[in-house]
Amino acid sequence: MKRTIYIIILLSVICVNIFSQTDKKFNVSEKQAFEQKLVEHSKQIKTLQCSFTQEKTSTLMSEKAVAKGILMYQFPNMLRWEYFKPTPSTLIINGNNAALLDKNGKRLGNEGMLKQIGGIIISMISGDGLGKNKQFTSEIFDAGSNEIQIVLTPVQKRMKDFFSNIELKIDAKTLLANEIVLNEISGDKTVILLTSKELNKEILSDNFAIK
């Protein structure tokens, strides 16, 4: 469960689906322009809250494993990724502090790893995740129907050991993520659907408290 949470957390703010061979790849100037547009849009995000549904397909299981929960972000560096079911647990990032908690508030997992993952998520929300993120290379595609596809390929060994790539699907009008697909080296795949997104609404600071 802890390893699954590490993998799923990676990307709580932008979203994805598998792109087809017909998608038009952005050239260098188009890619730079889109990245800059994303940065400018991200400057307007002070808070973000959304629901998520996570579906994991494993080569070892005949049925998908489904989980549901909620994500909260507050500028500049606070994040809450909470599973409601099937097993309640919560990842909290608050500045340089991180904690993975079970339903009773007991700490789980490696906080050093959590800080790294939390930094990736926050960099995605802040708009720095594509151009400045040294853990991935990125390709961007115009998928039509007002959708932008982003494919992240890991560069650092720790990420390469887990993922072949991470695919994102973004609404071209709102520039908010709708779906994330995590393709693992093992052949397993996790799809995260983000829904009911709310921007710049008040989120109580208690949601990011680490006790």
Beta strands, then each sheet from edge to edge (+ up, - down):
strand 1: 24-25
strand 2: 47-57
strand 3: 65-74
strand 4: 78-85
strand 5: 89-94
strand 6: 97-102
strand 7: 107-108
strand 8: 136-144
strand 9: 147-154
strand 10: 163-171
strand 11: 177-184
strand 12: 189-199
sheet 1: 1+ 8- 9+ 10- 11+ 12- 2+ 3- 4+ 5- 6+ 7-
end
